[in-house]
């Protein structure tokens, strides 16, 4: 799957190798990124600051169902395109959570920053509250 900077695992591995060969420090971040919030952008900015290039794994729809009923709100491909449009994001891969260890092994980042536990659920609850609805 390729749309802008949304890419396949194998293409991301090639990119990461090219970036490392040129001396860049590659950082990996992961999360669901459902209903993108200021907290998500802050998390990605901090992850990017730990290296020269940032690759983001947007967790797939099956993984996002762990966030609760009605989740994900947006399909994984759409969440991937949104994250890819953010400044500082070098590439995005859409994958399920159980794939993270092998992706990390393939990309060889200097650091992997998973989204903080509970951050996605808290952001969603804030959006629902702002809309005046209950889950």
Secondary structure as the mmCIF struct_conf table of DSSP 4:
data_model
#
loop_
_struct_conf.conf_type_id
_struct_conf.id
_struct_conf.beg_label_comp_id
_struct_conf.beg_label_asym_id
_struct_conf.beg_label_seq_id
_struct_conf.end_label_comp_id
_struct_conf.end_label_asym_id
_struct_conf.end_label_seq_id
STRN STRN1 UNK A 3 UNK A 3
TURN_TY1_P TURN_TY1_P1 UNK A 4 UNK A 5
STRN STRN2 UNK A 6 UNK A 6
HELX_RH_AL_P HELX_RH_AL_P1 UNK A 9 UNK A 21
TURN_TY1_P TURN_TY1_P2 UNK A 22 UNK A 23
HELX_LH_PP_P HELX_LH_PP_P1 UNK A 24 UNK A 25
STRN STRN3 UNK A 26 UNK A 31
BEND BEND1 UNK A 35 UNK A 35
HELX_RH_AL_P HELX_RH_AL_P2 UNK A 38 UNK A 48
TURN_TY1_P TURN_TY1_P3 UNK A 49 UNK A 50
BEND BEND2 UNK A 51 UNK A 52
STRN STRN4 UNK A 53 UNK A 59
HELX_RH_AL_P HELX_RH_AL_P3 UNK A 61 UNK A 64
HELX_RH_3T_P HELX_RH_3T_P1 UNK A 65 UNK A 67
TURN_TY1_P TURN_TY1_P4 UNK A 69 UNK A 70
BEND BEND3 UNK A 73 UNK A 74
HELX_RH_AL_P HELX_RH_AL_P4 UNK A 76 UNK A 84
TURN_TY1_P TURN_TY1_P5 UNK A 85 UNK A 85
BEND BEND4 UNK A 86 UNK A 86
TURN_TY1_P TURN_TY1_P6 UNK A 87 UNK A 88
STRN STRN5 UNK A 91 UNK A 95
HELX_RH_3T_P HELX_RH_3T_P2 UNK A 97 UNK A 99
HELX_RH_AL_P HELX_RH_AL_P5 UNK A 100 UNK A 107
BEND BEND5 UNK A 110 UNK A 110
STRN STRN6 UNK A 111 UNK A 114
HELX_LH_PP_P HELX_LH_PP_P2 UNK A 115 UNK A 116
TURN_TY1_P TURN_TY1_P7 UNK A 117 UNK A 118
HELX_RH_AL_P HELX_RH_AL_P6 UNK A 119 UNK A 130
TURN_TY1_P TURN_TY1_P8 UNK A 131 UNK A 132
#
